[in-house]
C-alpha cells in the first residue's frame, strides 16, 4: 500500500501537467482564433501581413508571440491565476521571441522558418520554467475558476 502522500503527489503532478497542456492548447487556439482574424483585419486596412515572413520576420515573430500569449493569459485569469503568474507566462512567450529577433538582427539566423521553429521550440521549456518557479500556483491553485477561488 502506498504511503498517504503518494496519491497527493500524483494528483499534484496531474494538475501541473494539465495546466501545461491547457497552455499549449491556448497557444494553438490563439494562432488560429486570434491570428487569422487579426491578419484579415490588418489586410483589410492595407497592411500586407503575407509579406512579413520575408520582409519583416521580426514583426512576424512578435505578432506570433502576441496571438499565442493573449489567450494563454485570458485562460489563466479565468482559471483564477494571479497577474504575477500571467506575467511569468507572458515572459516565457516573449523572451524566446526576443531571442529569435536577436539572432535575426545579428545575422546568425536569417531563415524565417528556422526562426519560427527556434521561437516555438524554446517557448516550451520556457513555459515549464515559468511554471516551476511558481509550482505551488500550478499544483494547488490551477483548475479553480474565479468563482471557486
Order of alpha helices (4+ residues) and beta strands (2+ residues): alpha-alpha-alpha-alpha-alpha-alpha
